[in-house]
Amino acid sequence: MEQYNEMATLITPKAGDGFIETPYINRLINRALDYLKCGFAVHLTGPTGVGKTTMALHIAAILSRPMVLICGDHEFGTSDLVGAVSGFRRKYTRDNFIRSVLKTEEVMTSQWVDNRLTVACKYGYTLVYDEFTRSRPEANNVFLSVLEGRILPMPRSNGKGEDYIKVHKDFAAIFTSNPEEYAGVFKSQDALRDRLVTIALGSFDEYTEIAITHAKSKISFEDAERIVRLVRSIRQLYPDKYLPSLRSCIKVAKILKLRGERASKNSDFFKDVCKDVLLNDVPKDDRGVVSELIERSIESYD
């Protein structure tokens, strides 16, 4: 393989036993796979904590191809995706065949280094671009021709005389993003979104959240059920936002498991942990109301 940036280190993803499959999740994954098989890029969007990255990596594992991972960054430029000149090579030639004549020749040539997008396009790898809207829109313009015409334009400085390369037939791309109102998120170009098939991830159904919390923490299913229902009752106060998230359920469950505690009204530790974890996710002005809701919910347990 030609030289490429060390940050483009390949990952061979494997579908792990820890990934929870429920009917709800399987429907999402099967749709995403169908879109990818049709040659479309998939875009998973939704609030933080909903599992976008985990799902993207799992889909990449199912494709059974090496994967290149990119994490969006506001300092990205096109060269961070395609590649750039990275230093020079110096070559000396010394000719002293004739004893009385010494000839020295020095040649310097620039060294082009492929970056992550170029590597994926050349060799048909799966590209996972996590939180792509954290990169400036102009940095992502290169994807327009990649996703539409299956052509990657190359800078003249690549030293290979290539104006473009054809995208490998096995190349697949999975994007993830947070809502545009989140801090540090740029509004993506309409032209790029038009080339993606977007799957909006909201709150999972209750059974899926319980199953994930139970599996990730190894806590009892009954305790996982109580934690999830408590979190979902708080979430109802904020219908336009996904908070507290599923990640908060897992935090509470893992802490209880570590201490050998139960999700019980007789456990002051459980009440304290719920407040420590869950109140951090809600606006400061609402913390008194949410704290009372936590107390009432826990006291209602049999």
Sequence and secondary structure as in RCSB ss.txt:
>XXXX:A:sequence
MEQYNEMATLITPKAGDGFIETPYINRLINRALDYLKCGFAVHLTGPTGVGKTTMALHIAAILSRPMVLICGDHE
FGTSDLVGAVSGFRRKYTRDNFIRSVLKTEEVMTSQWVDNRLTVACKYGYTLVYDEFTRSRPEANNVFLSVLEGR
ILPMPRSNGKGEDYIKVHKDFAAIFTSNPEEYAGVFKSQDALRDRLVTIALGSFDEYTEIAITHAKSKISFEDAE
RIVRLVRSIRQLYPDKYLPSLRSCIKVAKILKLRGERASKNSDFFKDVCKDVLLNDVPKDDRGVVSELIERSIES
YD
>XXXX:A:secstr
   B GGG  B     TTS   HHHHHHHHHHHHHHHTT EEEEE  TTS HHHHHHHHHHHHTS EEEEE  TT
  GGGTSEEEEEEEEEEEEE SSTT  EEEEEEEEEEEE HHHHHHHHT EEEEETGGGS GGGGTHHHHHHHTS
EEE  GGGSS  SEEE  TT EEEEEE  TTSTT     HHHHTTEEEEE     HHHHHHHHHHHH   HHHHH
HHHHHHHHHHTT TTS  S HHHHHHHHHHHHHHT  S TT HHHHHHHHHHHGGGS GGGHHHHHHHHHHHHHT
  
